Amino acid sequence: MKKLLIIYLVLCSCNNKKSNEIDNAHVENLAKEFMKTTVIPKMSDPKPYEVVNAKVVVKRVADHINDYRFVYDHFSFNHFDSVENKKNLDSIISVSKNPDSILSVTVNVGYKTRYQRGNVVLDSIKLKYDDNNDKISYWPF
C-alpha cells in the first residue's frame, strides 16, 4: 500500500503544471474561436471577416519592474521626480517575491476584411486571457 501511495505522489507531482507557464498554442486557439463565435458575428457585416493570426503577450512582474526602472533612469529630470520614481521602484521590488509570476496575459488577434471596392484591410483586436477560468474575454474587462 505504501508503494502505491509513493507512486501516486510521484505521478501527481510530475503532472502538476507550473503556474508560471502558459500554453501559447492553446491560448491562441481559444482566442481564434472567441473571435469566430463572439466578436465577428457582432460586427455590422460579418461575412467578409477572416481571422489571420493570434499572438500571446505575457506580462510578468519582472517586466513591470523593468518598466519602472526605465522610468527611473530616463524620466527623473529633477530631485522630486528622482525621489518619487525611486520610491515607486523600491516599493515594487520589495513587494514582488517572485519576479517570474504572471501579471496579465493578452492576445493580439489579427483579422482581415475586404471592402466593397476590393481593398483588403488588416486590423487587430486585443483580447484578455483569464488563466484561472481558461477563458478569453474582451480586453480590459
C-alpha distance (Angstrom), angle and dihedral (degrees) to the residues before:
residue distance angle dihedral
M1 . . .
K2 3.79 . .
K3 3.79 90.5 .
L4 3.80 91.0 53.8
L5 3.78 90.7 48.9
I6 3.82 91.6 50.7
I7 3.82 91.7 47.8
Y8 3.80 90.0 48.8
L9 3.80 92.2 51.0
V10 3.80 92.1 48.3
L11 3.80 91.9 50.1
C12 3.80 92.1 47.4
S13 3.78 92.7 49.8
C14 3.81 91.1 49.0
N15 3.80 92.8 49.9
N16 3.78 95.7 50.2
K17 3.77 111.0 108.8
K18 3.77 118.7 -140.8
S19 3.78 113.7 -109.9
N20 3.80 90.3 -134.7
E21 3.80 94.1 64.1
I22 3.78 126.0 86.1
D23 3.80 122.9 -168.2
N24 3.80 99.8 -130.0
A25 3.81 95.8 -167.0
H26 3.81 91.9 52.4
V27 3.81 92.5 48.4
E28 3.82 91.9 47.1
N29 3.82 90.9 51.5
L30 3.81 90.9 48.9
A31 3.80 90.3 50.4
K32 3.81 93.4 49.1
E33 3.80 90.9 49.7
F34 3.82 90.6 48.0
M35 3.80 89.2 52.4
K36 3.80 92.7 49.4
T37 3.81 96.4 44.7
T38 3.81 103.6 33.3
V39 3.80 115.9 14.5
I40 3.81 104.3 39.0
P41 3.85 96.5 46.3
K42 3.84 88.9 56.1
M43 3.82 92.5 56.2
S44 3.80 118.4 101.3
D45 3.82 94.7 -109.1
P46 3.81 108.6 15.4
K47 3.82 97.5 178.4
P48 3.83 101.6 84.9
Y49 3.83 97.2 44.6
E50 3.80 119.2 107.2
V51 3.81 127.8 179.3
V52 3.80 109.3 -125.4
N53 3.81 108.5 177.4
A54 3.79 145.6 -23.9
K55 3.80 130.6 -143.3
V56 3.80 124.8 -165.7
V57 3.81 116.9 -140.1
V58 3.82 115.7 -165.6
K59 3.81 118.0 -164.6
R60 3.81 112.7 -158.8
V61 3.80 132.0 -172.1
A62 3.82 89.9 -107.5
D63 3.83 89.2 57.9
H64 3.80 89.7 51.5
I65 3.81 90.7 50.8
N66 3.81 90.6 49.0
D67 3.81 90.3 51.2
Y68 3.81 91.1 53.9
R69 3.81 90.5 44.3
F70 3.83 89.0 54.3
V71 3.81 90.0 50.3
Y72 3.80 90.3 48.9
D73 3.80 92.9 49.1
H74 3.81 99.2 42.3
F75 3.79 108.4 26.3
S76 3.78 103.8 44.3
F77 3.79 98.2 108.8
N78 3.78 99.2 158.9
H79 3.80 138.9 15.5
F80 3.81 94.6 -90.6
D81 3.83 92.7 52.0
S82 3.79 90.7 46.0
V83 3.81 93.3 52.0
E84 3.81 93.3 44.5
N85 3.81 94.4 47.5
K86 3.81 92.0 45.5
K87 3.81 90.0 51.1
N88 3.83 91.4 51.4
L89 3.80 91.7 47.4
D90 3.80 93.6 48.5
S91 3.81 92.7 47.7
I92 3.81 92.3 51.6
I93 3.81 92.6 47.2
S94 3.81 92.0 48.3
V95 3.82 93.8 48.5
S96 3.78 96.6 46.8
K97 3.77 109.4 82.0
N98 3.79 95.2 168.1
P99 3.82 113.8 38.4
D100 3.82 91.6 -172.1
S101 3.80 94.0 60.9
I102 3.78 115.9 115.4
L103 3.80 121.0 -112.3
S104 3.79 99.8 -179.4
V105 3.79 142.1 -12.0
T106 3.79 119.5 -150.2
V107 3.78 130.0 176.8
N108 3.79 123.1 -147.8
V109 3.80 106.7 -152.2
G110 3.78 117.8 -166.2
Y111 3.77 122.0 -153.0
K112 3.78 135.7 174.6
T113 3.75 133.6 -148.1
R114 3.78 136.7 -176.1
Y115 3.78 120.8 -130.1
Q116 3.81 122.6 -141.4
R117 3.80 92.6 -96.5
G118 3.80 92.4 52.8
N119 3.80 100.5 -98.9
V120 3.80 113.5 145.5
V121 3.81 114.2 -142.3
L122 3.81 125.7 -167.7
D123 3.80 119.3 -154.4
S124 3.78 137.5 158.5
I125 3.77 140.3 -146.8
K126 3.79 129.9 -154.4
L127 3.80 117.6 -129.3
K128 3.81 130.6 -176.0
Y129 3.81 124.7 -126.5
D130 3.80 118.6 -149.9
D131 3.80 106.0 -156.4
N132 3.81 93.4 -170.1
N133 3.81 93.2 60.9
D134 3.83 97.0 24.0
K135 3.80 88.9 -126.3
I136 3.81 137.6 136.2
S137 3.80 120.8 -140.7
Y138 3.77 139.8 164.9
W139 3.79 113.2 -71.3
P140 3.12 126.9 -86.6
F141 3.78 93.6 11.8
